[in-house]
């Protein structure tokens, strides 16, 4: 008797091994994709913060340039940044790739005595953007 094919056991073992390899690969790739989304989010938030600092620096002697809340705090929306060419390109949520209207992004700024930026927090729909938890 001359058997030149695979037995059913050999075939099932090969399929099981390939399934295990595919599962491990899928889990690893999923983690990399999520890390990349978080990195994209952090980059976008840092770009917004840099653009805000430039905007405040250019307009700090004109108190009407932003919504001054108190002596050392202000709130602006990102439409000032995109309209004034401080922030280039569309604002896109890195987690679901949906384009965000700049006026929905509010930026809370803490100012120093000379109206330079001390601290910046970025909010969307009254929720602080938290890249680690995917909150956008």
Secondary structure, 3 states (H helix, E strand, C coil): CCCCCCCHHHHHHHHHHHHHHHHHHHHHHHHHHHHHHHHHHHHHHHHHHHHHHHHHHHHCCCHHHCEEEECCEEEEEHHHHHHCCCCCCCEECCCCCCEECHHHEEEEEEECCCCCEEEEEEEECCEECECCCCEC
